[in-house]
Amino acid sequence: MKSTLLLLTVVVLMTGGRGLVGNIKAGEWGPVTNNLQMSLRLQCAQVEIKTNEPVRLLIQVRNVLTNEVIGIPRPKEAIEKIGYFSFDVVSPSGRDISPASRPKPYYGSARFLAPGHSVDFKVDLSRICNLEEIGTYKIIARRTETRTDIRTKEVIPFEVRSNPLYVSVVADK
């Protein structure tokens, strides 16, 4: 038991504290909910967005199970148009400027996630939320999913939340 704990500690230290699933740094994923986890980041490597520039986000949803496949709906339309994700957005002045969440019916398919795998979604947040104020915004993505209880056949909704993403908006010179 002690040797297993020591080995696990050495592995964590050698990986720089990164999680054991994937190559994402610890803290870049939201909490695990019903074996799903969500990550939110900018699509580009830049750390600042200029006013009037699009705010393009990359959302990843992953299956943290080790032995079960999970199905995730995959719409064909632009994610922003159908309200596939909800966003909590707090402006630099502390105001809640979250866009209204109005999910609409959509067509698409299912993406089946093998254990440890993820699916990517690209979202242009600037299409549904105005980030004109100079300063740092706090953004969290949310998605309501469902699972079916095998015994009762009851469909149970649950919410998956991302990590908080801090985006700095600077003046366009």
N, C-alpha and C positions, 0 to 999 in steps of 0.2 A: 504494500500500500504506500509506504513512504517513498520507495523508489519510483513508483508511478507518478506521484505528486511532484517529485524532484524532476523527473523527465518532462512533465508538462510545464513546469516553471521554466526550465531551460529552453523549451521550444518557444514559449511566449516571449521570453527575453531575446532570443535570437531573431524573432520576427519583428522586433521593435514594438511589441504590444499589439500587433495586428490580430484581428480575429482569425480563427482557423478556417472559416469558409470564405473563399475568395481573397482578393488582394486589396480590399478596401480597409482603410485605417479604422480602428475602433473609434466610435463616436460619429461616424459618417452615416450610420444607419439608425432608423427609428427603432422603437421597441418591437419585440416579437409579439405578434398577435395571431393566434390560431395558426401557427407555423409559417406565417408570412412576415416579411420585413421589408420596409421601404427606405430607399435612399433618395435624397434630393441634392442636386448640385447644378451649377451652371454648365451648359454644353461646351463652352469655350474655357480656355485656361486663364482668362483674364480675371482679375480680382475686383475690378471696378467697371461699372457701366456708365456711359455718358448719357445725359438727359437726351431724350428722343431716340435712343438706341433700343432695339428690341431686347427683351429680357428672355433669352431662350434657356429653358430648364431641361435637365435630363432627370427623369424619374426612373428608378429601377425597383422592381418588386422581385424578391427572391423567396424561394422555398428553402426553409432551414431544416426540413426533415432529412433523415438519412435513409429512409426506406419507402417513401410514398410519393407518388406524382400528384401535383395539384394543378387544377385547371384554372386559367385566368382568362376572362373575356378580352378580346382584342378587336376594338372597333375599327372600321374602315375610314370613317370620317375624321376630320381634325379634332383632336382631343378637346381643344378649347371650345369648339362649337356645341358640343353635346354635354358638357358638364361632367365628363368622366371622372375628373378629380375635383375636389374642393380645395381651396387654398385659404389659409389664415395668413393675412398680411398686416403687419404693424409698421406704420410709417416712422421715419426718424423722430417725429415729434410725439410719437406714442399713440397716434390715432389708429383705430382699426379701420383699414381700408380694404378689407377682404371682399373680393368680388362675390356677387350673389351666386349661390349655387342652385342651378335649375337643371337637374339631369333630364335629358331628353332621350326618347327611344332611339336606338341606333342599330345598324346592321354590322355584322362582323363575324368573327370566328373565335374559337378558343385556342389558347396557347397552353400546352401542357408542360409544366415545369418539372423536370426531373429533380431529384434531391440535390440541393446545393446550387441549382441553376437559377438564373434570373432572366427577366424580360425587361426591355427598355421602352420607355415612352418619351417622346419629345414634345414639349409644350412651349408655346410662345406666350408667356404670362402677360406681356404688354398688350396682347389682343383683348384681354378681359379685365386688366387692372392698370390704372394709371400711376406710374412711379416717377412723378415729376419733381418731387421734393428732394433737395440735396441732402445727403446723409446716408445712414445705414438702415436698411429694411430687414425685418425678420420675417421669414416665409416658412410655412409648414404646409406640406401637401397631405391630403386625407383622401381615402377611398373606402366606400362601403362595399364590402364583399359579402358573400353568403356561403354557408356550408350546410350540408344536409346531415342530420343525425341519422346514422345508419339504422338504429333500432326503431325510432319513432317516425322516421321520414319527415320530421319537422325541418323546415328551412330556417336557419338561424343567421340573422345579419350580424356583422361585426365590422368595426372600423380599423383600418390599418393607417398608421401615421408615420410620416417621415421624420428624419432628424431636422432640427431647425437649420435653415440656411440664412446666412447674413450676407446681404448684397449691398455694396456701397455704390451710390449714384453720385457722380461728380458732374460739374458744369461742363457743357460742351463749349470748347473755346473757339 
